[in-house]
């Protein structure tokens, strides 16, 4: 009987000790890479137009912006030390949408004090696009045509850098197995105690 009680006590103590060392598992914070979430616009009549964002597959377009000197040359006087490509998207609207089109992008890590440069790839070179407004997690720009679009930031605001998914929390599978084992041990102890008394 004493042996059973000691075993049950040991199991419970082990579960408690393991659970003390378990932290919550949270989703990783978004980085400066891949921060443009969505875009929205409207036609001349005020009707909402679907904006599609996809990953850029044009390797030539990507390679050009890897060159820091090229980036400085394209941005010109608006360039600030520390600026870098925060994200790049292939942007499109339904065929037949009248141009120019003004698009409001939801952008993580941006606030009204962030210096934002928007570039558009015309097929051979990148060119600056008119930025109409920058606000909390929002960048609005007007485009004469669409294809790859790059977002250049001087900094990323961590307080505005909120992901689209909620953090995941929970216990480690090891701790869950240990807890299950403790329950089995306790159940066995109860059964054996009843048999001894019978």
Rosetta blueprint (number, residue, H / E / L):
1 X L
2 X H
3 X H
4 X H
5 X H
6 X H
7 X H
8 X H
9 X H
10 X H
11 X H
12 X H
13 X H
14 X H
15 X H
16 X H
17 X H
18 X H
19 X H
20 X H
21 X L
22 X L
23 X L
24 X L
25 X L
26 X L
27 X L
28 X L
29 X L
30 X L
31 X L
32 X L
33 X L
34 X L
35 X L
36 X E
37 X E
38 X E
39 X E
40 X E
41 X E
42 X E
43 X L
44 X L
45 X L
46 X L
47 X L
48 X E
49 X E
50 X E
51 X E
52 X E
53 X E
54 X E
55 X E
56 X L
57 X L
58 X L
59 X H
60 X H
61 X H
62 X H
63 X H
64 X H
65 X H
66 X L
67 X L
68 X H
69 X H
70 X H
71 X H
72 X H
73 X H
74 X H
75 X H
76 X H
77 X H
78 X H
79 X L
80 X L
81 X L
82 X L
83 X L
84 X E
85 X E
86 X E
87 X E
88 X E
89 X E
90 X E
91 X E
92 X E
93 X E
94 X L
95 X L
96 X L
97 X L
98 X L
99 X L
100 X L
101 X E
102 X E
103 X E
104 X E
105 X E
106 X E
107 X E
108 X L
109 X L
110 X L
111 X L
112 X L
113 X L
114 X L
115 X L
116 X E
117 X E
118 X E
119 X E
120 X E
121 X E
122 X L
123 X L
124 X L
125 X L
126 X E
127 X E
128 X E
129 X E
130 X E
131 X E
132 X E
133 X E
134 X E
135 X E
136 X L
137 X L
138 X E
139 X E
140 X E
141 X E
142 X E
143 X E
144 X L
145 X L
146 X L
147 X L
148 X E
149 X E
150 X E
151 X E
152 X E
153 X E
154 X L
155 X L
156 X L
157 X L
158 X H
159 X H
160 X H
161 X L
162 X L
163 X L
164 X L
165 X L
166 X L
167 X L
168 X L
169 X L
170 X L
171 X L
172 X L
173 X H
174 X H
175 X H
176 X H
177 X H
178 X H
179 X H
180 X H
181 X H
182 X H
183 X H
184 X H
185 X H
186 X H
187 X H
188 X H
189 X H
190 X H
191 X H
192 X H
193 X H
194 X H
195 X H
196 X H
197 X H
198 X L
